[in-house]
Amino acid sequence: MESRPGDFKNPIPTVDIIIELDDKGIILIKRKNPPYGWAIPGGFVDYGESLENAAMREAKEETSLDIELIKQFHTYSDPKRDKRFHTISTVYIAKANGEPKAADDAADVGIFKENNLPEPIVFDHKEILRDYFKKR
């Protein structure tokens, strides 16, 4: 019997976007839904959607900003990175201009630098941010 993609339980693809806002810092969102806390903007990739389009869509939905993707940063795949289910996230670095406004499943939005990151930061986003600031 031939296997089909639906026969297997697979990780869920997601994107996270480190949005650099002018020289002010990076944007984090305060989550409206569990797990509660601060996070890098991002979310699930829709069926039929490219990672790049998902990143631009999620950034717009959560921060109300149009972004310019600069580069793909890294992929994070630890099965424990999200307690709800196994996700694999491709992280992008992007630039934006303007004033971010929380929307969609973001309760609040803030601009932060490495020395004033909020708490708590959910998922593995603290690790992602540590990697980002180390490389910047």
C-alpha positions, 0 to 999 in steps of 0.5 A: 500500500502506498503512503500519502502525506496525510498518513503521517503526523508532521510538524507545523510550519510557522514564520517569525519576523524580527522587524527592525524599526528605523533605529528605534529597535525591534518590534515585539507583540504581547500575545492576546491568546495563550501562551501569554507573554511577549513574542516575535511577530509571526504565525502559521503558514497557510496551505498554498502560501510561501514562507515569504508571503506568510511572513509579510502577512503575519507582520501586517496582521499583528503590527499593522506595518508593511515590511521589507524582508531583508533576509532569512535568518535561521530555522528553529525546529526543537520539538519542544519550542511550542508546548501546544504542538511541534512547530518548525519556524523559519525566522526572517529579519525585516525592516519597517517604517511607521508606527506599529499598532497591535492588531489580530491576536496581538494585545499590545506592541512594543519597540525594544532593544537588547537591554530592555526586553520585556518579560515574559518572552514566550516560546523559544523567542528568547533564544532566537533574540539572543542569536539575533543580537549576537549576530547583529 
